[in-house]
């Protein structure tokens, strides 16, 4: 009878530990998902509505094109990483 109590107790402890690890992993993945989504959304709003509008109003057309050609590759790469992070956190 004592061996059964020890076995049941150790199984319950293992179940609690597994549930705690799963809960911690779900929390971390939720934060990763939120961080990726928020970063992607913030970047898109900034580049589309604020940065482009200000640059178009202040720079001559030729310089605006040069600046855009330098900004957009970095923007698209960062956007891909952010969306990838959001998708990773969603799994």
C-alpha positions as semicolon CSV with decimal commas, in nm:
position;residue;x (nm);y (nm);z (nm)
1;X;0,000;0,000;0,000
2;X;0,287;0,238;0,075
3;X;0,438;0,177;-0,269
4;X;0,106;0,268;-0,434
5;X;0,091;0,595;-0,243
6;X;0,446;0,684;-0,349
7;X;0,369;0,594;-0,712
8;X;0,045;0,796;-0,719
9;X;0,210;1,094;-0,553
10;X;0,503;1,094;-0,796
11;X;0,264;1,068;-1,094
12;X;0,063;1,362;-0,965
13;X;0,378;1,568;-0,915
14;X;0,489;1,490;-1,271
15;X;0,145;1,589;-1,406
16;X;0,158;1,919;-1,221
17;X;0,510;1,988;-1,350
18;X;0,404;1,912;-1,710
19;X;0,102;2,140;-1,681
20;X;0,318;2,420;-1,538
21;X;0,570;2,386;-1,822
22;X;0,290;2,386;-2,081
23;X;0,136;2,697;-1,923
24;X;0,471;2,877;-1,924
25;X;0,531;2,785;-2,288
26;X;0,184;2,908;-2,387
27;X;0,251;3,238;-2,212
28;X;0,585;3,288;-2,386
29;X;0,441;3,199;-2,726
30;X;0,153;3,441;-2,670
31;X;0,399;3,720;-2,595
32;X;0,603;3,633;-2,907
33;X;0,286;3,639;-3,117
34;X;0,178;3,976;-2,977
35;X;0,523;4,128;-3,016
36;X;0,552;4,018;-3,379
37;X;0,204;4,137;-3,467
38;X;0,244;4,472;-3,292
39;X;0,581;4,535;-3,455
40;X;0,449;4,457;-3,802
41;X;0,142;4,675;-3,752
42;X;0,341;4,967;-3,611
43;X;0,597;4,954;-3,890
44;X;0,331;4,944;-4,159
45;X;0,149;5,244;-4,013
46;X;0,471;5,442;-3,973
47;X;0,615;5,372;-4,318
48;X;0,286;5,401;-4,507
49;X;0,122;5,702;-4,348
50;X;0,381;5,905;-4,161
51;X;0,729;5,860;-4,307
52;X;0,630;5,849;-4,673
53;X;0,400;6,148;-4,642
54;X;0,662;6,363;-4,468
55;X;0,943;6,260;-4,704
56;X;0,731;6,320;-5,014
57;X;0,647;6,669;-4,893
58;X;1,002;6,769;-4,800
59;X;1,228;6,611;-5,062
60;X;1,257;6,668;-5,434
61;X;1,119;6,382;-5,641
62;X;1,462;6,241;-5,733
63;X;1,589;6,234;-5,375
64;X;1,260;6,090;-5,252
65;X;1,305;5,799;-5,491
66;X;1,659;5,737;-5,367
67;X;1,549;5,745;-5,003
68;X;1,260;5,508;-5,075
69;X;1,493;5,269;-5,258
70;X;1,707;5,251;-4,942
71;X;1,420;5,233;-4,690
72;X;1,194;4,974;-4,850
73;X;1,432;4,674;-4,863
74;X;1,498;4,715;-4,491
75;X;1,128;4,767;-4,425
76;X;1,024;4,454;-4,615
77;X;1,290;4,243;-4,444
78;X;1,186;4,365;-4,099
79;X;0,821;4,311;-4,189
80;X;0,894;3,952;-4,296
81;X;1,076;3,884;-3,968
82;X;0,792;4,036;-3,765
83;X;0,522;3,838;-3,943
84;X;0,734;3,524;-3,912
85;X;0,768;3,585;-3,541
86;X;0,391;3,635;-3,508
87;X;0,327;3,312;-3,695
88;X;0,582;3,125;-3,484
89;X;0,410;3,245;-3,169
90;X;0,074;3,138;-3,308
91;X;0,176;2,774;-3,342
